[in-house]
Amino acid sequence: MFPGWMQIAIVIILIMLLFGRGKISDLMGDVAKGITSFRKGLKEGAEPEVTEAPKPVEDKRTIEGETVKTEEKEKDKA
């Protein structure tokens, strides 16, 4: 059963009497700051990171003085 408007008003009045208007407004201000910082964090996290492309590395392995190229296996990367 959904509470009626009169019951909601009574609960609000009781909360105001228990905590006072000052504490409630401070709490709401803190909640608003938290929501703002959360949204800011989401925006910062959504921006793509700009990084430089990795530079190619030359393989300098040698066998008897001759340069030998090695191939990486695609299965090892997965």
C-alpha positions as CSV (number, residue, x, y, z in Angstrom):
1,M,0.0,0.0,0.0
2,F,1.4,3.4,-1.0
3,P,1.5,6.0,1.8
4,G,-0.8,9.0,1.4
5,W,0.3,12.6,1.2
6,M,-0.7,13.2,4.9
7,Q,1.6,10.4,6.0
8,I,4.5,11.7,3.9
9,A,3.9,15.2,5.4
10,I,4.1,13.8,8.9
11,V,7.3,12.0,8.2
12,I,8.9,15.1,6.8
13,I,7.8,17.2,9.8
14,L,9.3,14.6,12.2
15,I,12.6,14.5,10.3
16,M,12.7,18.4,10.4
17,L,12.1,18.3,14.2
18,L,14.7,15.6,14.9
19,F,17.5,16.9,12.7
20,G,16.8,20.6,12.2
21,R,16.8,22.6,9.0
22,G,20.6,23.4,9.2
23,K,21.8,19.8,9.4
24,I,19.4,18.7,6.6
25,S,20.6,21.5,4.3
26,D,24.2,20.7,5.1
27,L,23.6,17.1,4.2
28,M,21.9,18.0,0.9
29,G,24.8,20.2,0.0
30,D,27.2,17.4,0.7
31,V,25.1,15.0,-1.5
32,A,25.1,17.6,-4.3
33,K,28.9,17.9,-4.1
34,G,29.3,14.2,-4.2
35,I,27.0,13.9,-7.3
36,T,29.0,16.7,-9.0
37,S,32.3,15.1,-8.4
38,F,31.0,11.7,-9.5
39,R,29.8,13.2,-12.8
40,K,33.2,15.0,-13.2
41,G,35.0,11.7,-12.7
42,L,32.8,10.0,-15.3
43,K,33.6,12.7,-17.8
44,E,37.3,12.5,-17.1
45,G,37.2,8.7,-17.4
46,A,35.3,8.8,-20.7
47,E,37.9,10.9,-22.5
48,P,40.2,8.8,-24.6
49,E,43.8,8.8,-23.5
50,V,46.2,10.2,-26.1
51,T,49.3,8.2,-26.2
52,E,52.1,7.9,-28.8
53,A,52.1,4.9,-31.0
54,P,54.7,2.4,-29.9
55,K,57.9,2.6,-31.9
56,P,58.9,-0.5,-33.9
57,V,61.7,-2.4,-32.3
58,E,64.3,-3.9,-34.5
59,D,65.3,-7.4,-33.6
60,K,69.1,-7.5,-33.3
61,R,69.5,-11.2,-32.6
62,T,72.3,-12.8,-34.5
63,I,73.5,-16.3,-35.3
64,E,77.2,-16.4,-36.3
65,G,77.3,-12.7,-37.1
66,E,74.1,-12.7,-39.3
67,T,71.0,-10.9,-38.3
68,V,68.0,-13.2,-37.9
69,K,64.4,-12.1,-37.8
70,T,62.1,-13.8,-35.4
71,E,58.4,-13.9,-35.7
72,E,56.0,-13.7,-32.7
73,K,53.3,-16.3,-32.6
74,E,49.8,-14.9,-32.7
75,K,48.6,-17.6,-30.3
76,D,50.9,-16.3,-27.6
77,K,49.4,-12.8,-27.7
78,A,45.8,-14.1,-27.1
